[in-house]
Amino acid sequence: MSDMIRVCPASDIALGSAVRVVIDDVPIALVRDSAGDVYAIGDTCTHGDISLSEGFVEDDTLECWAHGSKFSLKTGQALTLPAFEPVPVFTIELKDGDVYLDPTPRFDYADSLTNKEEA
Ligand code: FES
């Protein structure tokens, strides 16, 4: 976990909500879905200069409040128009109650980015 940066306490991200952080000048949305899993995706909507963390968490998607595009929290893909380009996803780990993030953006649609709270 050498490339991982400690971002914030996991408890800062409430169930079904998103928190905006900026790491290396890159805005990132940290999102906890209704199941409690935490994800990190690019915070800027690919349809316009809108912060996705101001939008709505629904299941495993984050919806842009401006025009309603939904982005997959798992892959970053735009699931509904008008946005059609994906946002990056970021690998995170939850450790000792904190969120750690690898700031390297990924567009590989990996399906293993979900992180459950440690027991
Ligand atoms: S700015 Fe996000 S859908 Fe239009």
Residues whose N, C-alpha, C, O or C-beta is under 5 A from the ligand:
A	BS01	FES	C45 H47 G48 I50 C64 A66 H67 G68 S69 A83
